[in-house]
């Protein structure tokens, strides 16, 4: 899964949660959700989580 920003002409870009999969020997993309309404900080945090990062910073 990954986050992809899709440009729109006169609107802010669409921010989509996507998944890649193989079908008939081709790579396909499937949109799992539209996260455009989330604040950009939350989208950045989600990107970190999808890459295997930590959800909460260490306090010690």
C-alpha positions as CSV (number, residue, x, y, z in Angstrom):
1,X,0.0,0.0,0.0
2,X,1.1,3.5,-0.7
3,X,-0.1,7.1,-0.8
4,X,-0.4,8.8,-4.2
5,X,-1.1,12.4,-5.0
6,X,-3.1,12.8,-8.3
7,X,-3.0,16.4,-9.7
8,X,-6.3,18.0,-10.6
9,X,-6.5,20.9,-13.0
10,X,-7.9,23.8,-10.9
11,X,-8.4,21.9,-7.6
12,X,-6.1,20.6,-4.9
13,X,-4.6,17.2,-5.7
14,X,-6.4,14.1,-4.8
15,X,-4.6,12.1,-2.1
16,X,-5.3,8.4,-2.5
17,X,-4.5,5.2,-0.5
18,X,-3.6,2.7,-3.2
19,X,-2.5,-0.9,-3.6
20,X,-0.5,-2.6,-6.4
21,X,-1.3,-6.2,-7.5
22,X,-0.6,-8.4,-10.4
23,X,-3.3,-9.6,-12.9
24,X,-2.7,-11.5,-16.1
25,X,1.1,-10.7,-15.9
26,X,0.5,-7.0,-15.6
27,X,0.8,-4.6,-12.6
28,X,-2.5,-3.0,-11.7
29,X,-3.4,-0.4,-9.1
30,X,-6.5,-0.4,-6.9
31,X,-7.7,2.6,-4.9
32,X,-8.6,1.7,-1.4
33,X,-9.6,5.1,-0.1
34,X,-9.5,8.8,-0.7
35,X,-7.7,10.6,2.1
36,X,-7.8,14.0,0.5
37,X,-9.7,15.6,3.4
38,X,-7.1,14.6,6.0
39,X,-4.6,17.3,7.1
40,X,-1.3,17.0,5.3
41,X,0.4,16.2,8.6
42,X,-1.8,13.1,9.0
43,X,-1.1,12.0,5.4
44,X,2.6,12.3,6.1
45,X,2.2,10.2,9.3
46,X,0.3,7.6,7.3
47,X,3.1,7.5,4.7
48,X,5.6,6.8,7.5
49,X,3.4,4.0,8.9
50,X,3.0,2.4,5.6
51,X,6.8,2.3,5.2
52,X,7.2,0.5,8.5
53,X,7.8,3.5,10.7
54,X,6.6,4.1,14.3
55,X,3.2,5.5,15.1
56,X,4.4,7.1,18.4
57,X,7.7,8.8,19.1
58,X,9.8,7.4,21.9
59,X,9.5,9.5,25.0
60,X,12.6,8.2,26.8
